[in-house]
Structure formats: structure tokens, C-alpha cells
Amino acid sequence: MNQTTNSILMIRPIAFRMNEQTAVNNYYQKVIDELDSDQVNARAQQEFDAYVEKLRGIGVNVIVVSDTDDYDTPDSIFPNNWISFHDHGHVALFPMFAENRRYERREDVLYALEDAGFYIDHIFDYRNAEDEGLFLEGTGSLVLDRINRKAYCALSPRADEELLIEFCEDFEYTPIVFTANQSVGKERLPIYHTNVMMCVGETFAVICLDSIDDKKERKNVVTQLKSDGKEIVDISEDQVKKFAG
């Protein structure tokens, strides 16, 4: 099992903008006053196309699927929140907090992957949890150490602990649970996705330890990472705001 891959799925946006439905607990989003929605999307498409070209230029296999105008899906560029891929052709489909993000889940994306030669044997479908108001947004909520079979998860309105346990039982991961906060005005509020403040590579982990206010939780996360031989790259909350995590 590898921690990283040489093949990635990317969804090309057609209506990228600030998402009003996710901004209620994603405090990093901001409206760019000098740009209208069409200009924002045009810039996103330019950056997307340039990134695809650079990745392919160094040998990364990039499967590009375009978003559609069937629904209003401003966050479609982030497919990792609704789908994840695993050994043995296993796929997970996740429950999404925002209603307009649920429309991002498309069967034709799976067909495109199969056409590209990827084998899909079984789908673990957690979408029904939306009916109970429970959410777990893919590898946004979950930072997976695939080699050591650990799932790091910062609980938030978009990351439910019961669903985390269910996922870990299905995919044989050990859950590492904590809360990561950010300063919003004078309050400390949960960071919406774990992968905003943390990532795990083959030999290192980038993490904002200051965002884990509970000392016991912070110590446990550090212990887990060190026990697996990870070099810890500790970043500041200001660096998290600049998406260094």
C-alpha cells in the first residue's frame, strides 16, 4: 500500500465562486469585491488548466472530468469531499453538509474512471446519513495514513464521530479523533475540514498543533505521528489561513 498516487481525478469547474451554503462554517471563504462570479470562475479555470498541464508535464496521470450546468455546484472542484478510492477497487461515497454539494456526486464520474482503466469492485455508500443530519466529507474530513492504517479526523459539523467509526470499521483504519479550532473574531470555532490544518505524507506530517486546543488530544496526535516515524512540520494558524496545511 502506498501513501501517494501517480493518478488523480480533477473536476474542471464551470461555476466556481464563494459557496453561500458552506460559508456558514467555512470561515476562510471571502467574497472578492472587485470580481464578479464570471470573472472568479474564469480565473479558476485558468489556474485549473495550468495546474493540469504542470502535473501532466511531470508524469502525473490526470483524469479530467468537466462539471455540468445541470445544478448549481460552485464547489465541484473538490471531488475528494464526496468520493475516495482505496485498495481492491473499493470506493466510498460520503454524506455532504451543504445541499448544493450533494449534486456533485455523479455516476458518470465513476464511468469515466472505469473508461480510464480503473477497477471499481465495491462502493461503500454513506449518503443516507444525510437524512439524519450526519456528515463526513471524504478526505477533507479524513486525513488518511494509508500505510499505518490511521484516520485522523478533526470533529466538526462536517465530520461526525459515529460515521468516522463506521468508515474505519469498513476500511480497517484506527480512528485518531480530536478537535481543531480557529479564531473567528473573539471565538474559537471548529475548523471545517481536517485537511485544512493537516496532511500526512510518506515520511512527514504537516500540522497546526496550535489549533488543537485540548492538550491531551494534541499530545495523542503527536504521539501517533511520532510512533510511525513521521517528521512533524508544525505550522502556525496564520499559515493555515494561507492554506499551507
CORVEN-V357291 format. One record per backbone hydrogen bond with DSSP energy under -1.0 kcal/mol. NH is the residue of the N-H (numbers start at 1). CO is the residue of the C=O. If there is no record, write none. Layout:
# CORVEN-V357291
nh:NH co:CO
nh:NH co:CO
This chain:
# CORVEN-V357291
nh:8 co:61
nh:10 co:63
nh:12 co:65
nh:23 co:19
nh:25 co:22
nh:26 co:22
nh:29 co:26
nh:35 co:32
nh:40 co:36
nh:41 co:37
nh:42 co:38
nh:43 co:39
nh:44 co:40
nh:45 co:41
nh:46 co:42
nh:47 co:43
nh:48 co:44
nh:49 co:45
nh:50 co:46
nh:51 co:47
nh:52 co:48
nh:53 co:49
nh:54 co:50
nh:55 co:51
nh:56 co:52
nh:57 co:53
nh:59 co:56
nh:60 co:55
nh:61 co:6
nh:63 co:8
nh:65 co:10
nh:67 co:12
nh:73 co:71
nh:76 co:73
nh:78 co:75
nh:81 co:78
nh:82 co:79
nh:83 co:79
nh:84 co:92
nh:86 co:90
nh:90 co:87
nh:91 co:122
nh:92 co:84
nh:93 co:124
nh:94 co:82
nh:104 co:101
nh:105 co:102
nh:111 co:107
nh:112 co:108
nh:113 co:109
nh:114 co:110
nh:115 co:111
nh:116 co:112
nh:117 co:114
nh:118 co:113
nh:121 co:89
nh:122 co:89
nh:124 co:91
nh:126 co:93
nh:129 co:126
nh:130 co:127
nh:131 co:128
nh:132 co:129
nh:133 co:130
nh:134 co:129
nh:136 co:95
nh:137 co:158
nh:138 co:136
nh:139 co:80
nh:140 co:137
nh:141 co:137
nh:142 co:138
nh:143 co:152
nh:145 co:150
nh:150 co:145
nh:151 co:174
nh:152 co:143
nh:153 co:176
nh:155 co:178
nh:156 co:159
nh:159 co:156
nh:160 co:135
nh:164 co:160
nh:165 co:161
nh:166 co:162
nh:167 co:163
nh:168 co:164
nh:169 co:165
nh:170 co:166
nh:171 co:167
nh:172 co:168
nh:173 co:168
nh:174 co:149
nh:176 co:151
nh:178 co:153
nh:181 co:211
nh:182 co:189
nh:184 co:187
nh:187 co:184
nh:189 co:182
nh:191 co:180
nh:195 co:140
nh:196 co:193
nh:197 co:194
nh:199 co:206
nh:201 co:204
nh:205 co:231
nh:206 co:199
nh:207 co:233
nh:208 co:197
nh:209 co:207
nh:211 co:208
nh:212 co:209
nh:213 co:211
nh:218 co:214
nh:219 co:215
nh:220 co:216
nh:221 co:217
nh:222 co:218
nh:223 co:219
nh:224 co:220
nh:225 co:221
nh:226 co:222
nh:227 co:223
nh:229 co:226
nh:230 co:225
nh:231 co:203
nh:233 co:205
nh:235 co:207
nh:240 co:236
nh:241 co:237
nh:243 co:240
nh:244 co:239
